[in-house]
């Protein structure tokens, strides 16, 4: 009888950690370097777990905009996704301390080091919200692109700028600059640039090219406003279905390919800037006086966000790193 009970327990454990399919969604289009790292990651995880853990990735926004994907995670239709800072803040808002305007706009490597030094801090916060972080992406420096020519901060006032719906950090920046905010889903930006509903939008160069905004805009302000991040997260519920051995394997492989994507992002962004120039996009230089105002704009944005979007503790962490 005792042997039978032990056998049943063993069988039960095996059933608990049976083959697990993890459904992930992302806005990342197929064919990009970023998507290729995800494809390779998926293959390696399947091989390393003898097919016990399989990732099913939906690319190019086929599951909707990021907020749509997050809602699907919360109700169990999906198990994970790659989210950029705006949507990550709906999980754990302090992660956006990296994206405060004019933090690391001039230095990719400094931004990546800041991410690495805070990863355990971010992980704890994300886990407290019932998600598991498999790696943080450094997506790159954010540029403003426009169909209207503006040559100074003063001229930007009144420009109709896309703002991702619900993005409080961007809202604070736009208020500080006197811009007209037009909240839209990211999937509506291209058509809105075509119709004139908006004059301008913002993204890292690889995002601008991947989303094909270069066909709708004429100018790029050659002064990055921020550094954009993302993260690959899964729900604790799906994570708990993996054995400890498989959790360790998935975590190790995921971090490996996130690091590879971060390396590629630097060169991809540089290549994307060249693509924009080749497509006739004019790069606008602001005056030294305007550039010098960056720190005062940053301070204004921080005060609008402090303890409302980002905690004082998280703000101090990023101030110390700068």
C-alpha positions in Angstrom: 0.0 0.0 0.0 2.8 2.4 0.9 4.5 1.7 -2.5 1.3 2.5 -4.3 0.9 5.8 -2.5 4.5 6.8 -3.3 3.9 5.8 -7.0 0.8 8.0 -7.1 2.7 10.9 -5.6 5.4 10.6 -8.3 2.9 10.3 -11.1 1.0 13.3 -9.7 4.2 15.4 -9.8 4.9 14.3 -13.3 1.5 15.3 -14.4 1.9 18.7 -12.7 5.0 19.4 -14.7 3.8 18.0 -18.0 4.4 19.7 -21.3 3.7 23.4 -20.9 3.0 25.8 -23.8 3.6 29.4 -23.0 1.7 31.9 -25.3 3.5 35.2 -25.6 2.6 38.3 -27.6 4.7 41.3 -28.8 4.5 44.3 -31.1 7.9 43.2 -32.5 7.5 42.5 -36.3 8.7 39.2 -37.8 12.0 39.5 -39.7 13.6 42.0 -37.4 16.8 41.2 -35.4 14.8 41.3 -32.2 12.3 38.8 -33.6 15.1 36.6 -34.7 16.5 36.4 -31.2 13.0 35.4 -29.9 12.9 32.7 -32.6 16.3 31.3 -31.5 15.3 31.6 -27.9 12.2 29.6 -28.5 14.1 26.8 -30.3 16.8 26.6 -27.6 14.2 26.4 -24.8 12.4 23.6 -26.6 15.6 21.6 -27.1 17.0 22.2 -23.6 13.7 21.0 -21.9 13.3 18.0 -24.3 10.2 19.6 -25.7 8.6 19.9 -22.3 8.4 23.7 -22.4 7.4 25.4 -25.7 6.9 29.0 -26.4 4.3 30.2 -28.9 5.0 33.8 -29.9 2.5 36.1 -31.6 4.5 38.8 -33.5 3.7 42.2 -34.9 0.7 43.2 -32.7 -1.5 40.3 -34.0 -2.9 40.0 -30.4 -3.5 43.8 -30.2 -1.8 46.8 -28.7 0.2 46.2 -25.5 -2.7 47.2 -23.1 -4.8 44.5 -25.0 -2.1 41.9 -24.4 -1.8 42.8 -20.7 -5.6 42.4 -20.3 -5.4 39.0 -22.0 -2.6 38.0 -19.5 -4.8 39.0 -16.6 -7.7 36.8 -17.7 -5.5 33.9 -18.8 -5.9 34.1 -22.6 -2.1 34.7 -22.9 0.7 33.9 -20.5 3.3 36.5 -21.3 4.5 39.3 -23.5 7.1 41.9 -24.3 6.0 45.2 -22.9 7.6 48.6 -23.2 7.9 51.0 -20.3 4.4 52.5 -20.6 2.7 49.1 -20.2 5.3 47.8 -17.7 4.3 50.7 -15.5 0.8 49.3 -15.3 2.4 46.3 -13.7 5.1 48.0 -11.6 5.4 51.8 -12.1 8.9 52.3 -10.6 10.5 50.6 -13.5 10.0 53.8 -15.4 12.7 55.6 -13.5 15.0 54.6 -16.4 12.7 56.4 -18.9 12.6 59.8 -17.1 13.4 62.3 -19.9 17.0 63.3 -20.5 18.4 60.6 -18.1 20.7 58.7 -20.5 19.8 60.2 -23.9 23.4 60.6 -24.8 24.8 57.2 -23.8 23.4 53.7 -24.6 26.0 51.9 -22.5 25.4 54.0 -19.4 21.7 53.3 -19.8 22.3 49.5 -20.1 24.5 49.6 -17.0 21.8 51.4 -15.1 19.3 48.8 -16.1 21.6 46.0 -15.0 22.3 47.6 -11.6 18.6 47.9 -10.9 17.4 44.5 -12.3 16.9 42.8 -8.9 15.0 45.9 -7.7 12.7 45.7 -10.7 12.3 41.9 -10.4 11.1 42.1 -6.8 8.5 44.8 -7.8 7.3 42.9 -10.8 7.0 39.6 -8.8 5.0 41.4 -6.1 2.4 42.0 -8.9 2.2 38.3 -9.8 4.5 38.4 -12.8 8.0 37.0 -13.4 10.6 39.1 -15.3 12.7 37.0 -17.8 14.8 40.0 -18.9 14.9 43.7 -19.5 15.5 45.1 -22.9 17.4 48.3 -23.7 15.4 49.4 -26.7 17.2 52.6 -27.3 17.2 56.4 -27.5 13.9 58.0 -28.2 13.6 60.6 -31.0 10.7 62.9 -32.0 9.7 62.7 -35.7 7.3 65.1 -37.4 5.5 66.0 -40.6 6.0 69.7 -39.6 9.3 71.4 -39.4 10.2 72.7 -35.9 13.6 74.2 -35.1 13.2 75.0 -31.4 11.4 74.1 -28.2 9.3 77.2 -28.6 8.2 76.1 -32.1 7.1 72.7 -30.7 4.3 74.4 -28.7 1.0 73.6 -30.3 2.3 70.6 -32.3 -0.2 67.7 -32.2 1.9 64.9 -30.7 0.9 61.3 -30.4 0.8 60.1 -26.8 0.3 56.4 -26.0 -3.1 56.2 -24.2 -2.6 56.3 -20.4 1.1 57.1 -20.5 1.5 59.5 -17.5 5.2 60.0 -18.0 4.7 61.2 -21.6 1.8 63.4 -20.5 4.0 65.1 -17.9 6.7 65.7 -20.5 4.2 67.1 -23.0 2.7 69.4 -20.4 6.2 70.7 -19.6 6.9 71.4 -23.3 3.4 72.8 -24.1 2.6 70.2 -26.7 -0.9 69.2 -27.7 -1.3 65.6 -26.6 -3.4 63.2 -28.8 -3.8 59.9 -27.0 -4.0 56.9 -29.4 -3.1 53.3 -29.6 0.3 52.7 -31.2 -1.4 50.8 -34.0 -3.2 54.0 -35.0 -0.1 56.2 -35.3 0.7 55.5 -39.0 -2.9 56.3 -40.2 -3.1 59.3 -37.9 0.1 60.8 -39.4 -1.4 60.3 -42.8 -4.6 62.1 -42.1 -3.1 64.9 -40.1 -4.8 63.9 -36.8 -1.3 64.1 -35.4 1.8 66.0 -36.5 4.4 64.1 -34.6 5.3 60.9 -32.8 8.3 59.4 -30.8 10.2 56.2 -30.8 13.7 54.7 -31.0 14.9 54.6 -34.6 14.4 50.9 -35.0 10.8 51.3 -33.9 10.2 54.2 -36.3 11.5 52.0 -39.2 9.8 48.8 -38.1 6.5 50.6 -37.9 7.2 52.4 -41.2 6.6 55.9 -39.9 9.4 57.1 -42.2 6.9 57.1 -45.1 4.7 59.6 -43.2 7.2 62.0 -41.6 9.7 64.5 -43.0 11.7 65.6 -39.9 13.6 64.1 -37.0 14.7 66.2 -34.0 18.3 65.1 -33.6 18.2 65.3 -29.8 17.0 62.2 -28.0 14.4 62.9 -25.3 14.7 59.6 -23.3 15.9 56.0 -23.3 13.3 53.4 -23.9 13.1 50.0 -22.2 11.1 46.8 -22.4 10.8 43.5 -20.6 9.8 39.9 -21.3 7.3 39.0 -18.5 5.2 35.9 -17.8 2.4 35.4 -15.3 3.3 33.7 -12.0 0.5 31.2 -12.8 2.1 29.8 -15.9 5.6 30.0 -14.3 4.4 27.8 -11.4 3.5 25.1 -13.8 7.2 24.6 -14.7 9.5 22.4 -12.6 12.3 24.2 -10.8 14.7 22.7 -13.3 12.8 24.1 -16.2 12.4 27.5 -14.6 16.1 27.7 -14.3 16.6 26.7 -17.9 14.1 29.1 -19.3 15.4 32.0 -17.1 19.0 31.3 -18.2 18.2 31.1 -21.9 15.9 34.0 -21.9 18.5 36.3 -20.3 21.0 35.1 -22.8 18.9 36.2 -25.7 17.7 39.4 -24.1 21.4 40.4 -23.7 21.9 39.5 -27.4 19.0 41.6 -28.4 20.3 44.5 -26.4 23.7 44.3 -28.2 21.9 44.2 -31.6 19.6 47.2 -30.6 22.6 49.6 -30.5 23.7 48.7 -34.1 20.1 48.4 -35.4 19.3 51.9 -34.1 22.3 53.3 -35.8 21.4 51.5 -39.1 17.8 52.8 -38.8 19.0 56.4 -38.5 20.8 55.9 -41.8 17.7 54.4 -43.3 15.7 57.5 -42.3 18.3 59.8 -43.9 18.3 57.7 -47.0 14.5 58.1 -47.2 14.9 61.9 -47.2 14.1 62.6 -43.5 15.7 65.9 -42.5 17.5 65.9 -39.2 16.9 69.1 -37.2 19.4 70.5 -34.8 18.2 72.5 -31.9 20.2 75.5 -30.5 22.6 75.1 -27.6 20.2 77.2 -25.5 17.4 74.7 -26.1 19.6 71.8 -25.3 20.7 73.5 -22.1 17.1 73.6 -21.0 16.9 69.8 -20.9 17.8 69.6 -17.2 15.2 72.1 -16.2 12.6 70.2 -18.2 13.7 67.0 -16.6 13.3 68.5 -13.1 9.8 69.7 -14.0 8.8 66.3 -15.2 10.1 64.6 -12.1 8.1 66.8 -9.8 5.0 66.0 -11.8 5.7 62.2 -11.4 7.1 62.0 -7.9 5.1 59.7 -5.7 2.3 59.8 -8.3 3.8 57.6 -11.0 7.3 56.9 -9.7 8.2 56.7 -6.0 10.7 59.0 -4.4 12.8 55.9 -3.6 13.0 54.9 -7.3 13.8 58.5 -8.4 16.6 58.7 -5.8 18.0 55.4 -7.2 18.3 56.8 -10.7 19.6 60.2 -9.5 22.4 58.3 -7.7 23.2 56.3 -10.9 23.4 59.5 -13.0 
